[in-house]
Amino acid sequence: MTESVLDLDRVVKTYGDFKAIDNISLSIPKGSIYGFLGPNGAGKTTTIRTILEIIKPSSGNITILGSDSALDVRDRIGYLPEEKGLYKTMTAWSVIQYFAMLKGLDRSSAKNRAWAMLEKYGLKDFGNARIESLSKGMGQKVQVLAAVAHEPELVILDEPFSGLDPVNQTVLEELIRDMARNGQTIVFSTHVMQHAERLCDQILLIARGRKVFDGTVAEACATIPRRVLLETAADISSIIQLPGVVSVDRDTESSSERADGDTGLWLIEIEEKVNPQDVLRHCFDHQIALSRFEFSEPSLHDVFMHLVGEQAREHSFR
């Protein structure tokens, strides 16, 4: 049985009549990369702050690194808050050293760790620069390194990719993978699905404080239909007889019909076990001339829009 690092059991956080966290339960296994995903205002940051005991839950239980309180195991946790901020007049290396010492490293070890991390993640030349002279992206990288310099067992990063350019986002992804290979457990929140798709072993999808989905990326993508897109002027009614074909519908939103109205786009919904090439082979065998054939596996973005897209849209206009 996989050892659990963090467990939430029916956690609720209310502010008056408003439920910021609504009965969330989850279990995060040791050594995994786990993503908290959801639209802005979904409850990701509130959940993280409740886990870390920055705020108290209204009800429910939280167990973290075998303790009932994050405060009792805080030296084993690394935390990057959503609101970024550093001591502006300190140098990059001294900031990392300072935070590592707060977590129990001696001065010499903390300094060595600071310089080693700056070199590994592309900031060695800026080690002696003051924080106020660094770009926003560089400053954020320094803060991430400061949060994990003591090599914590559990790393919690709240929106770590926000404000980073694509190059530095890649560097941060590399750091997260390095920590996972080192046996550390990483939890990060984001509303950008691509990061989670590339990194996560498991995801929690939150909307309006409620758990919408909890599982692997592959399991998430399996929650929505797989679709083949065809464009043809031929009769395709025979396709519905194919084993594993669920439905055949005209794509009225994006159809590029000709003046005679006979050519259009069709969406073929298929079961997970079906090979899309079987649909293409059927078209060839039955002389169904195609001007377009497309298939792509569902992405995490598709899952997000399918499960919480409308809720997120409605919430954003409140």
Residue pairs with C-beta under 8 A, 6 or more apart in sequence:
2 29
2 30
3 29
3 30
4 27
4 28
4 29
4 30
4 63
5 28
5 29
5 30
5 64
5 65
5 153
5 154
5 185
6 26
6 27
6 28
6 51
6 62
6 63
6 64
6 65
6 154
6 185
6 187
7 26
7 27
7 28
7 61
7 62
7 63
7 64
8 24
8 25
8 26
8 27
8 47
8 51
8 60
8 61
8 62
9 25
9 60
9 61
9 62
9 63
10 23
10 24
10 25
10 59
10 60
10 61
11 21
11 23
11 24
11 25
11 47
11 50
11 57
11 59
11 60
11 61
11 62
12 19
12 21
12 22
12 23
12 24
12 57
12 58
12 59
12 60
13 19
13 20
13 21
13 46
13 47
13 50
13 55
13 57
13 58
13 209
14 20
14 58
19 209
20 43
20 46
20 209
21 43
21 46
21 47
21 50
21 57
21 209
22 43
22 208
22 209
22 210
23 60
23 210
23 211
24 43
24 47
24 60
24 204
24 206
24 209
24 210
24 211
25 60
25 211
26 204
26 211
26 214
28 34
28 185
28 187
28 202
29 185
29 202
30 183
30 185
31 180
31 183
31 184
31 185
32 180
32 185
32 186
32 201
32 202
33 176
33 177
33 180
33 185
33 186
33 188
33 199
33 200
33 201
33 202
34 185
34 186
34 187
34 188
34 200
34 201
34 202
34 203
34 204
35 187
35 188
35 189
35 190
35 195
35 196
35 199
35 200
35 202
35 203
35 204
36 44
36 47
36 48
36 187
36 188
36 189
36 190
36 203
36 204
36 206
37 44
37 189
37 190
37 191
37 193
37 196
37 203
37 204
37 205
37 206
37 300
37 304
38 44
38 189
38 191
38 205
38 206
38 207
38 212
38 308
38 312
39 191
39 207
39 308
39 311
39 312
39 315
39 316
40 191
40 316
41 315
41 316
42 191
42 206
42 207
42 208
42 209
42 308
42 312
43 206
43 208
43 209
43 210
44 158
44 159
44 189
44 191
44 206
45 82
45 158
45 159
45 189
46 55
46 209
47 206
48 156
48 158
48 187
48 189
49 55
50 56
50 57
50 62
51 62
51 64
51 70
51 156
52 70
52 77
52 79
52 156
53 62
53 69
53 70
53 71
61 68
62 68
62 70
64 70
64 73
64 77
64 154
65 73
65 76
65 77
65 153
65 154
66 73
67 73
70 77
75 103
75 104
75 150
75 152
76 152
76 153
76 154
77 152
77 153
77 154
77 155
77 156
78 103
78 147
78 148
78 150
78 152
78 154
78 155
78 156
79 147
79 155
79 156
79 157
79 158
80 143
80 144
80 147
80 156
80 157
80 158
80 160
81 158
82 158
82 159
82 162
82 189
84 139
84 140
84 143
84 163
85 143
86 95
86 131
86 139
86 142
86 143
86 146
87 95
87 98
87 131
88 130
88 131
88 132
89 130
89 131
89 132
90 98
90 130
90 131
91 127
91 128
91 129
91 130
91 131
92 114
92 118
92 123
92 126
92 127
92 128
92 129
92 131
92 134
92 138
92 142
93 111
93 114
93 115
93 118
93 127
93 128
94 114
95 131
95 142
95 143
95 146
96 110
96 113
96 114
96 117
96 118
96 142
96 145
96 146
96 149
97 107
97 110
97 111
97 113
97 114
97 149
98 110
98 146
99 146
99 147
99 149
99 150
100 109
100 110
100 113
100 114
100 146
100 149
100 150
101 107
101 110
103 149
103 150
103 152
104 150
105 113
105 149
105 150
110 149
113 149
113 150
114 127
114 145
114 149
115 124
115 127
117 145
117 149
118 124
118 126
118 127
118 145
121 141
121 145
121 171
121 174
121 175
122 171
123 138
123 141
123 142
123 145
126 134
126 138
131 139
131 142
134 142
136 163
137 163
137 164
137 165
137 168
138 168
140 160
140 163
140 164
140 168
141 164
141 168
141 171
141 172
144 157
144 160
144 172
144 175
145 175
147 155
147 157
148 155
148 175
148 179
151 182
151 184
152 184
153 184
153 185
154 184
154 185
154 187
155 179
155 184
155 185
155 186
155 187
156 187
156 188
157 176
157 186
157 187
157 188
157 189
158 188
158 189
159 188
159 189
159 190
159 191
160 172
160 188
160 190
161 169
161 172
161 190
161 192
161 195
164 172
169 195
173 195
173 198
173 199
176 186
176 188
176 199
177 199
179 186
180 186
188 195
188 199
190 196
193 299
193 300
193 301
193 303
193 304
194 300
194 301
196 203
196 217
196 300
197 217
197 299
197 300
200 217
201 216
202 214
202 215
202 216
202 217
203 213
203 214
203 215
203 216
203 217
203 220
203 300
204 211
204 213
204 214
205 211
205 212
205 213
205 214
205 220
205 303
205 304
205 307
205 308
206 212
207 307
207 308
207 311
207 312
207 315
208 311
208 315
212 307
212 308
213 220
213 223
213 303
213 307
217 300
220 300
220 303
221 297
221 298
221 299
221 300
221 302
221 303
222 272
223 303
223 306
223 307
224 298
224 302
224 303
224 306
225 246
225 269
225 270
225 298
226 269
226 270
226 271
226 272
226 274
226 276
226 295
226 297
226 298
227 267
227 268
227 269
227 270
227 295
228 267
228 268
228 270
228 276
228 279
228 293
228 294
228 295
229 251
229 265
229 266
229 267
229 268
229 292
229 293
229 294
229 295
230 236
230 265
230 266
230 268
230 279
230 283
230 290
230 292
230 293
231 256
231 263
231 264
231 265
231 266
231 290
231 291
231 292
231 293
232 263
232 266
232 283
232 288
232 289
232 290
232 291
232 292
233 258
233 262
233 263
233 289
233 291
234 287
234 288
234 289
235 288
236 248
236 266
236 283
236 288
237 248
238 282
238 286
239 245
239 248
239 268
239 279
239 282
239 283
240 247
240 248
242 274
242 278
242 279
242 282
243 274
244 270
244 271
244 273
244 274
244 278
245 268
245 269
245 270
245 271
245 274
245 279
246 269
246 270
246 271
247 267
247 268
247 269
248 266
248 267
248 268
248 269
249 266
249 267
249 269
250 264
250 265
250 266
250 267
251 264
251 265
251 266
251 267
254 265
255 264
255 265
256 263
256 264
256 265
257 263
257 264
263 291
265 292
268 279
270 276
270 279
276 295
280 290
280 293
282 288
283 290
283 293
